[in-house]
Amino acid sequence: MEERRLTARVLPTGATGLTGAQAREAARTVLENLDPHAAGLDNVLTVVSELVANATRHGGGATGFTITAHDGTVTVEVGDRSTRPPSLRPWAPDVPGGFGWRLVNQLATTDIKIHSGGKTVTATLAPEQTGLSDRNPQPA
């Protein structure tokens, strides 16, 4: 049986841009029909939160958000206004901040695409991280 591809796309409204809460809600909506393990859902929501927070803090605000679930893999894409790619800070547990990008890279494989309006950061979580590897969604 062919698995469905579930996608949600959220664009920011108003001057405040996309919020982490809006992105997490879109992620929950996509994943609720797939019934992920609690730890898998936490992993996805952590990546979503960190990417949107980084876009807000370092990229001039999130300009778009897309989440796609297919064959147990979840792909999260967050666009922002900066062309500067994220970078890992040296490990400094006594210094606040600097853990988000490291955490995203521990949970997912990442890719950065620079474009004229900024960049898009893509994080792909494997089935082992999403908890969807042994689950088959039923057609709606």
C-alpha positions in Angstrom: 0.0 0.0 0.0 1.4 3.4 -0.9 1.8 5.8 2.0 0.3 9.2 1.9 2.4 12.4 1.8 1.1 14.9 4.3 2.1 18.5 4.0 1.3 21.8 5.8 2.6 25.2 4.7 2.3 28.3 6.9 3.1 31.8 5.8 3.5 34.6 8.3 0.8 37.2 8.6 1.3 40.8 9.7 4.5 42.4 10.8 5.3 40.0 13.6 6.0 37.1 11.3 5.5 33.4 11.9 5.5 32.3 15.5 6.8 29.1 17.0 3.3 28.3 18.2 1.9 28.6 14.7 4.6 26.3 13.3 4.1 23.7 16.1 0.4 23.7 15.6 0.9 23.0 11.9 3.3 20.2 12.7 0.8 18.6 15.2 -1.9 18.8 12.6 0.2 17.0 10.0 1.4 14.4 12.5 -1.8 13.7 14.4 -3.1 11.3 11.6 0.1 9.4 11.7 0.0 8.7 15.4 3.7 9.1 16.2 5.3 7.8 19.4 5.5 10.6 22.0 9.3 10.8 21.8 9.1 11.1 18.0 6.5 13.9 18.2 8.8 15.6 20.8 11.8 15.4 18.4 9.8 16.9 15.5 8.4 19.7 17.7 11.9 20.4 19.1 13.3 20.8 15.6 10.3 23.0 14.6 10.7 25.2 17.6 14.5 25.6 17.3 14.4 26.4 13.6 11.7 29.1 14.0 13.4 30.5 17.0 16.7 30.8 15.1 14.9 32.4 12.1 13.4 34.9 14.5 16.5 35.6 16.5 19.2 35.5 13.8 17.4 35.7 10.4 15.1 38.7 10.6 12.0 36.6 11.2 10.6 33.4 9.7 9.2 34.0 6.2 7.7 30.6 5.7 7.3 27.1 7.2 6.6 23.8 5.5 6.4 20.3 7.1 6.1 17.1 5.1 5.6 13.6 6.4 6.2 10.7 4.1 7.3 7.1 4.6 8.2 7.7 8.2 10.4 10.7 7.4 9.5 14.2 8.4 11.0 17.2 6.6 10.8 20.7 8.2 11.6 23.8 6.1 11.9 27.3 7.6 12.7 30.4 5.5 14.1 33.6 6.8 15.4 36.9 5.6 19.1 36.4 6.2 21.6 34.9 3.7 24.0 34.1 6.6 23.9 30.3 7.2 23.6 29.0 10.7 26.8 27.9 12.4 27.7 25.7 15.4 29.1 27.7 18.3 31.9 26.2 20.3 30.6 24.1 23.1 30.2 26.3 26.2 27.7 24.9 28.6 28.1 27.8 31.0 27.2 30.4 28.4 23.5 31.0 27.6 22.3 30.2 24.1 24.0 28.5 21.2 22.4 25.0 21.7 19.5 25.1 19.2 21.5 24.5 16.0 23.5 21.8 17.7 20.3 20.1 18.9 18.7 20.3 15.4 21.8 18.6 13.9 21.7 15.9 16.5 18.0 15.1 15.7 18.1 15.6 11.9 20.2 16.0 8.8 20.2 19.6 7.6 20.6 21.5 4.4 20.8 25.3 3.8 19.8 26.9 0.5 20.6 30.6 0.0 18.3 32.6 -2.3 17.7 36.2 -3.2 15.2 36.8 -0.3 17.3 35.0 2.4 17.7 31.3 3.0 15.7 28.2 3.7 16.9 25.7 6.3 15.7 22.2 5.8 15.9 19.5 8.6 15.0 15.9 7.8 14.2 13.5 10.6 14.6 9.8 9.8 11.9 7.3 10.8 14.1 6.3 13.8 13.8 9.9 15.1 10.1 10.4 14.3 8.8 7.2 15.8 6.9 6.6 12.5 9.1 3.7 11.2 6.7 1.0 12.3 3.4 2.8 11.7 1.2 2.9 8.6 -1.4 5.6 8.4 -4.8 4.6 7.1 -6.2 6.5 4.1 -8.7 9.2 5.1 
